[in-house]
Amino acid sequence: MDNIVVISFIYLVGIIILLVFNELNYRRLKIKGEITRKFAHFTATLATIPFPYIFPSHWYVFGLALLFFGALFITQYSKHLKSIHDIKRKSIGSYLLPLSIYFTFLISCELENKFLYILPMLILAICDPMAAILGINIKKHNGRIVMFGYKLEKTWLGTGAFFITSLVISMIALFFNQAIFNLTTLYISLVIAFVSTLAELFSWRGSDNLTIPLSVIAVLLIFL
């Protein structure tokens, strides 16, 4: 019990250090808010991957998520932490991230399957920032996707990068989880990549922070 409380405190301090480091880079190096926001998304989400091996109960993660959510809410309305909030588009993604981490962890706990947390978080941590950064910074030959006469906010390069990275991560993770790589592994990886890419493609105002991991969980529950 004492060790878990200490680890929770260490995670809390680590998040604070990350946010301070991110804010300093934003102010001193004049890095765009979109970049510092995605850096925080990547590092914070990736740092939660060991959660299933650390916390025996979802309540610890709930406490951390609640504190993080509160910090984001306070800093946005107090005009602080611009490295997270300084973006031109309207987004609730920063608020959904701690909720997504908690709900994904809760599902994995209830179903007693750590993999249901690890793979969705890996895809959310790596693929989403990859797609966003490439989509925002590479303009040449990278137009927005048009479907049924409607121009989406996502770009071809960003969406393609999401699909490829999601496919690679899924194949590697499934291989280590099942200790075998065959056509079934490839097929499931392709389905995960396709479904999670659709979740990212049709997301609205940062809702992909929640829909991406939930879509991956749905595929895993169907095929595993």
Buried (B, 14 or more C-beta within 10 A) or exposed (E): EEEEEEBBEEBBEEBEEBBEBBBEBBEEEEBBBBBBBBBBBBBBBBBBBEBBEBBEEBEBBBBBBEBBBEBBEEBBEEEBBBBBBBBEEEBBBBBBBBBBBBBBBBBBBEBEBBBBBBBBBBBBBBBBBBBBBBBBEEEEEBEEBEEEEEEBBBBBBBBBBBBBBBBBBBBBBBBEBBEEBEEEBBEBBBBBBBBBBBBBBBBEEBBBBBBBBBBBBBBBEEEE
